[in-house]
Amino acid sequence: MKEKIPTRIYLTEEEMPKFWYNLRADMKDKPEPMLHPGTLKPVTADDLAPVFCKSVIDQELDETTRLVPIPEAIQDFYRAYRPSPLIRAYYLEKALGTPAEIYYKFEGTNTSGSHKLNSAGPQAYFAKEAGLTSLTTETGAGQWGTAMAMACAFYDLKLIVYMVKVSSEQKPYRKALIETYGAHLIPSPSNTTESGKKILASDPNTGGSLGCAISEAIETAVKTDKCRYVLGSVLNHVLLHQSVIGLEAKTALDRYGIKPDIIIGCAGGGSNLGGLLSPFMGDKLAGKSNTRFIAVEPASCPSFTRGRFAYDFGDTAKTTPLIKMKTLGNGFIPSANHAGGLRYHGMNSTLSKLHNDGFLEARAETQTDVFDAAIRFMKVEGILPAPESSHAIKAAIDEALVCKKTGEKKVILFGLSGTGFFDMTAFASYSDKTMNDYIPTDADLERGFATIPSI
């Protein structure tokens, strides 16, 4: 008799990952290198040194080391809240009447409420080891800002968080939590930096964007002694740290001989999606599986589905290196959607390359459809999902209903990247039917595309 799979699967301490997995090492066609905007040559460690600490620079530029040892101190840090559970969605399967098996990796069990702590801890640790005394960062919905505030409190580092203005207004309790951990939060764009002043002079009523907030955070970092900037998504060293999500999920599934047919993740800058799919994508690249991978993004910020694959700046003030990515243009300002963590104009270079080469599918969903799926999931599975994560839920439900129609028993794995307890304004908007679905016009996108540099 086949063993019944538990509702929640946890790894033992011995099964916990001891290495991060670097997907780029297994890619035959690697993502294009970041370029120095002045010389248009690949960036060097020296180019990045004024902004990032040495350890993350080394990880960012390393395309050949397949397994990167996780320092013992970070393994200890992870043990405070990991492993996260892999959950069999028995109740959702029953409610949908689908023959599909649905699993989700739930990253919302720590105080930050999301997967972001998986990279915040290592980045704070490396900064402390380097003798730094403070850090700066940006945050959209607030998950990354909270995680970084937690990590900086743990390692006794000062932190300034530039939070996208519209998100700071929508989520006052997220702001309060960040400040409770001792970080200084500034709504962005602000008058505290030259880049912020320039953005406000151009558009005094702007709600801000992650590109704006990144500009302010980098400017402050390079002007402050013993300070560096940390980023919670987009760059490849962040995907490296987040690979613990996929590594744990793969080990748990392997225990029961389960091979996923479809893997789904929400997509903003790529950290959650890249972390979940990395080890599974490695198998696909090696010809060991035929898994489908689906990225799900907001229709209001469609970098995968409507963006251009081009070199672009990572921030609005054009201070970062040029990154070859799917982008809407560094000047694109998305509408004030409730999935604040999915409001970045571009996408991680590795994921962009995989999408461009046909290994990764993408789809865009409107807010109301996403919240419909979130409520449907919450009522049967008992977890309030973050708006970001709910994009993955929407696609997982859709794929499960396809299985219902065809009778195929596929295995679906999706990432539940965080909880929605700081997003009740959004759920209230959904409940009282004041939520709007905004989809940018081609003309809206053209204004963003116009800011992509010609190189």
C-alpha positions in Angstrom: 0.0 0.0 0.0 1.3 3.4 -1.0 2.3 5.6 2.0 0.0 8.6 2.5 1.9 11.8 2.1 1.7 14.0 5.2 -0.1 17.3 4.9 3.0 19.1 6.1 6.5 17.8 5.3 9.5 19.1 7.3 13.2 18.3 6.8 15.3 17.0 9.6 18.3 19.1 10.7 20.6 16.7 8.9 18.6 17.2 5.7 18.9 21.0 5.8 20.9 22.5 2.9 24.6 23.0 3.6 25.3 24.6 0.3 23.5 27.2 -1.8 23.0 26.2 -5.4 24.3 28.5 -8.2 22.0 27.8 -11.2 24.2 29.8 -13.6 27.0 27.2 -13.3 24.7 24.6 -15.0 23.5 27.0 -17.7 25.2 26.3 -21.1 24.0 29.7 -22.3 24.6 32.0 -19.4 23.0 35.4 -18.7 24.8 38.3 -20.2 27.2 40.1 -17.9 26.4 43.4 -16.2 28.0 46.3 -18.0 29.7 49.5 -16.6 27.5 52.3 -18.0 30.5 54.4 -18.8 32.8 51.9 -20.6 30.1 49.4 -21.6 32.5 46.6 -20.5 31.6 43.9 -18.0 31.7 45.2 -14.4 34.5 44.2 -12.2 34.7 43.6 -8.4 36.3 47.0 -8.1 33.4 48.7 -9.9 30.9 47.2 -7.4 33.1 47.7 -4.3 31.7 51.2 -3.4 28.2 49.9 -3.3 28.3 46.2 -2.1 30.4 44.3 0.4 33.1 42.0 -1.0 31.4 38.6 -0.2 28.2 39.4 -2.2 30.3 40.8 -5.0 32.2 37.6 -5.3 28.9 35.6 -5.3 27.4 38.0 -7.9 30.2 37.6 -10.3 30.7 33.8 -9.8 29.2 31.8 -12.7 31.2 28.6 -12.3 30.9 27.5 -8.7 27.9 25.1 -8.6 27.6 24.6 -4.9 28.5 27.5 -2.6 29.1 26.5 1.1 26.7 28.2 3.5 28.8 29.5 6.4 28.1 27.8 9.7 26.9 31.1 11.2 24.3 31.4 8.5 23.2 27.8 9.0 22.7 28.6 12.6 20.7 31.7 11.6 18.5 29.7 9.3 17.8 27.1 12.1 15.9 29.9 14.0 13.1 29.7 11.5 13.9 27.0 8.9 13.0 24.5 7.5 9.8 25.9 6.2 7.0 23.4 5.5 6.2 21.8 2.2 2.4 21.5 2.4 0.2 19.1 0.4 -3.0 21.2 -0.5 -5.4 18.3 0.2 -8.3 20.7 1.0 -7.7 22.9 -2.1 -7.6 19.7 -4.3 -10.9 18.6 -2.8 -12.5 22.0 -3.3 -11.4 22.1 -6.9 -12.4 18.5 -7.6 -9.1 18.0 -9.4 -7.0 14.9 -9.9 -3.9 17.0 -9.6 -1.6 16.8 -6.6 -0.9 20.3 -5.4 2.0 21.3 -3.1 3.2 24.6 -1.8 6.4 25.7 -0.1 5.3 28.1 2.6 7.9 30.8 3.5 5.7 32.9 5.8 6.5 31.3 9.1 9.0 34.0 10.3 8.2 37.4 11.7 9.0 39.2 8.4 6.2 37.0 6.9 8.1 36.1 3.8 11.1 34.4 2.1 13.1 37.6 2.3 15.0 36.7 5.5 16.8 33.9 3.5 19.0 36.6 1.9 18.7 39.4 4.5 20.5 37.2 7.1 23.5 36.4 4.9 23.9 39.9 3.6 23.9 41.4 7.1 26.3 38.7 8.3 28.7 39.4 5.4 28.5 43.2 6.1 29.3 42.6 9.8 32.2 40.3 8.9 33.5 43.1 6.6 33.6 45.6 9.5 30.7 47.7 8.2 28.5 49.6 10.7 25.4 50.4 8.6 23.5 49.5 5.6 20.9 51.0 3.3 18.2 49.3 1.3 14.8 49.8 -0.5 11.5 48.0 0.0 8.3 47.8 -1.9 5.6 46.0 0.0 7.8 45.9 3.1 8.7 42.3 3.3 12.4 42.9 2.4 12.6 46.0 4.6 11.3 44.0 7.5 13.6 41.1 6.9 16.6 43.4 6.6 15.6 45.2 9.8 15.4 41.9 11.6 18.8 40.8 10.3 20.5 44.2 11.1 19.0 44.0 14.6 20.5 40.5 15.0 23.9 41.6 13.8 23.8 45.1 15.5 24.0 47.1 12.3 22.2 50.4 11.6 19.8 50.4 8.7 18.0 53.0 6.6 15.1 51.7 4.5 13.6 53.7 1.6 10.1 52.4 1.2 8.0 53.0 -1.9 5.8 55.9 -0.9 2.5 54.4 -1.9 3.3 51.2 -0.1 4.3 53.0 3.1 0.9 54.7 2.9 -1.0 51.5 2.3 0.9 49.5 5.0 1.5 51.6 8.1 1.9 48.6 10.3 4.6 47.2 8.1 6.4 50.6 8.6 5.8 50.3 12.4 7.3 46.8 12.5 10.4 47.9 10.6 10.9 50.8 13.0 10.3 48.6 16.0 13.4 46.6 14.9 15.4 49.8 15.1 15.6 50.7 11.4 15.0 54.2 10.1 12.3 54.3 7.4 11.9 57.0 4.8 9.1 57.0 2.2 10.5 57.3 -1.3 11.0 59.5 -3.2 12.1 61.9 -0.5 13.9 65.2 -0.1 16.7 63.5 1.8 18.7 62.6 -1.3 19.6 64.4 -4.6 18.0 61.7 -6.7 14.8 61.9 -4.6 14.6 65.6 -5.0 15.1 65.3 -8.8 12.3 62.7 -9.0 9.9 64.9 -6.9 10.8 68.0 -9.0 9.7 66.0 -12.1 6.6 64.6 -10.5 5.6 66.0 -7.1 2.6 63.6 -6.8 4.4 60.4 -7.7 3.7 57.3 -5.6 7.2 56.2 -6.1 8.7 52.9 -7.4 11.3 50.4 -6.5 13.6 52.1 -9.1 13.2 55.4 -7.2 13.9 53.8 -3.8 16.9 52.0 -5.1 18.4 55.3 -6.4 18.0 56.9 -3.0 19.4 53.9 -1.1 22.5 53.7 -3.3 23.2 57.4 -3.1 23.0 57.3 0.7 25.3 54.2 0.9 28.1 55.6 -1.2 28.0 58.9 0.8 28.2 57.2 4.2 31.3 55.9 5.9 31.4 52.2 6.6 28.1 51.7 4.8 27.0 49.6 1.9 23.8 48.9 0.0 21.9 45.6 0.1 19.3 44.4 -2.4 16.5 42.0 -1.8 15.8 40.7 -5.3 16.9 41.1 -9.0 20.6 40.3 -8.5 22.0 36.8 -8.8 23.6 36.6 -5.3 20.0 37.0 -3.9 18.8 34.1 -6.0 21.8 32.1 -4.7 20.7 32.7 -1.1 17.1 32.0 -1.9 18.0 28.6 -3.4 17.4 27.1 0.0 13.7 27.3 -0.8 14.0 25.0 -3.8 16.6 22.8 -2.2 14.4 22.1 0.8 11.4 21.5 -1.5 13.3 19.1 -3.7 14.6 17.1 -0.8 11.1 16.8 0.7 9.6 15.7 -2.5 12.4 13.3 -3.3 11.7 11.6 0.1 8.4 10.4 -1.4 9.6 9.9 -4.9 7.5 12.9 -6.2 8.5 14.7 -9.4 6.7 18.0 -10.1 5.2 18.4 -13.5 4.6 22.2 -13.1 6.4 24.7 -10.8 4.8 28.1 -10.3 6.1 31.3 -8.6 5.1 34.9 -8.4 7.5 37.3 -10.2 8.5 40.8 -9.2 12.3 41.0 -9.3 12.8 37.2 -9.2 14.0 36.2 -5.7 11.2 33.9 -4.7 10.7 32.5 -8.2 14.4 31.9 -8.8 14.9 30.4 -5.3 12.1 27.9 -5.8 12.9 26.8 -9.3 16.7 26.7 -9.3 17.4 23.1 -8.4 14.5 21.8 -10.5 15.6 24.0 -13.4 19.1 22.5 -13.0 17.5 19.0 -13.6 15.7 20.3 -16.7 18.8 21.8 -18.2 20.6 18.5 -17.6 17.8 16.6 -19.5 16.6 14.9 -16.3 13.1 16.3 -16.3 10.5 17.9 -18.5 9.0 20.1 -15.8 7.1 23.3 -16.9 8.0 26.5 -15.1 5.6 29.4 -14.9 6.2 32.9 -13.7 3.2 35.0 -12.7 3.3 38.7 -12.6 0.7 41.6 -12.2 -0.9 42.8 -15.4 -0.1 46.3 -14.1 3.6 45.7 -14.2 4.2 43.1 -17.0 8.0 43.0 -17.4 8.1 39.4 -18.5 5.0 39.3 -20.7 5.2 42.8 -22.3 8.7 44.0 -21.5 11.8 44.1 -23.8 14.9 42.0 -23.4 17.5 44.7 -23.3 20.3 46.2 -21.2 18.8 48.7 -18.8 19.5 50.5 -15.5 18.3 48.9 -12.3 17.2 52.2 -10.9 15.4 55.4 -11.9 18.4 57.7 -11.4 20.5 55.5 -13.7 23.3 54.9 -11.1 23.5 51.1 -11.3 25.3 48.9 -13.8 23.4 48.0 -17.0 21.6 44.6 -16.7 20.4 42.5 -19.6 16.9 41.7 -18.5 13.2 41.8 -19.4 12.4 45.4 -18.6 9.6 48.0 -18.9 12.3 50.8 -18.8 13.9 52.3 -15.7 11.5 55.2 -15.9 8.4 53.1 -15.8 6.2 53.9 -12.8 3.6 51.2 -12.2 0.2 51.9 -10.9 -0.4 51.6 -7.2 -1.4 47.9 -7.2 -1.7 46.0 -3.9 1.1 43.5 -4.8 3.7 46.1 -3.8 6.5 43.5 -3.9 5.8 43.0 -7.7 6.2 46.5 -8.8 9.8 46.5 -10.2 10.4 47.6 -13.8 12.7 44.7 -14.6 13.5 41.1 -13.9 16.5 39.1 -12.7 19.0 38.5 -15.6 19.1 34.7 -15.1 15.3 34.4 -15.2 15.1 36.8 -18.1 17.6 34.6 -20.0 15.7 31.4 -19.2 12.4 33.1 -20.3 14.0 34.4 -23.5 15.4 31.0 -24.3 12.1 29.2 -23.8 12.7 27.4 -20.5 10.4 29.6 -18.4 6.8 30.5 -19.3 5.2 33.7 -18.0 1.6 35.1 -17.6 0.1 38.2 -16.2 -3.0 38.4 -14.0 -5.3 41.3 -12.9 -5.7 42.2 -9.2 -9.3 41.1 -8.8 -8.7 37.7 -10.4 -5.6 37.2 -8.1 -7.7 38.2 -5.0 -10.5 35.8 -6.1 -7.9 33.0 -6.0 -6.5 34.2 -2.7 -9.9 34.1 -1.0 -10.6 30.7 -2.5 -7.3 29.3 -1.2 -7.7 31.0 2.2 -11.1 29.5 2.9 -9.9 25.9 2.5 -6.2 26.0 3.4 -6.5 28.3 6.3 -3.6 30.6 5.4 -4.0 34.3 4.5 -1.6 34.7 1.5 0.3 37.8 0.6 -1.0 39.5 -2.6 2.3 38.7 -4.3 2.0 35.0 -3.5 -1.6 35.0 -4.6 -0.5 35.4 -8.2 1.1 31.9 -8.0 -2.1 30.6 -6.3 -4.1 31.9 -9.3 -2.0 30.0 -11.8 -1.9 26.9 -9.7 -5.7 26.8 -9.5 -5.9 27.4 -13.2 -3.6 24.5 -13.9 -5.4 22.2 -11.5 -8.7 23.0 -13.3 -7.1 22.1 -16.6 -6.2 18.7 -15.0 -9.9 18.4 -13.9 -11.0 18.9 -17.5 -8.5 16.5 -19.1 -8.4 14.0 -16.3 -4.6 14.2 -16.1 -3.0 13.7 -12.6 -0.2 16.2 -12.7 1.9 17.3 -9.7 1.8 21.1 -9.2 4.3 22.9 -6.9 3.9 26.6 -6.2 5.7 29.1 -3.9 3.6 30.6 -1.1 6.2 33.3 -0.5 4.5 35.1 2.4 1.5 35.9 4.5 -0.9 38.8 4.0 -1.4 40.0 7.5 0.0 43.4 6.7 -2.2 43.6 3.6 -5.6 44.0 5.1 -6.2 47.3 3.4 -5.9 45.4 0.1 -8.3 42.6 1.3 -10.7 45.3 2.5 -10.6 46.9 -0.9 -11.4 43.6 -2.5 -14.3 42.9 -0.1 -15.9 46.3 -0.5 -15.5 46.1 -4.3 -13.4 49.3 -4.6 -10.4 47.4 -6.1 -9.5 48.4 -9.6 -7.8 46.5 -12.4 -5.3 48.7 -14.2 -3.5 47.4 -17.3 -1.0 49.8 -18.9 -1.7 50.8 -22.5 0.8 50.4 -25.2 1.4 54.2 -24.9 2.1 53.8 -21.2 4.7 51.2 -21.9 6.3 53.2 -24.7 7.0 56.0 -22.2 8.9 53.5 -20.1 10.7 51.9 -23.1 11.9 55.4 -24.1 14.1 55.4 -21.0 15.9 52.2 -21.9 19.5 53.2 -23.0 20.6 52.6 -26.6 23.8 50.6 -26.5 
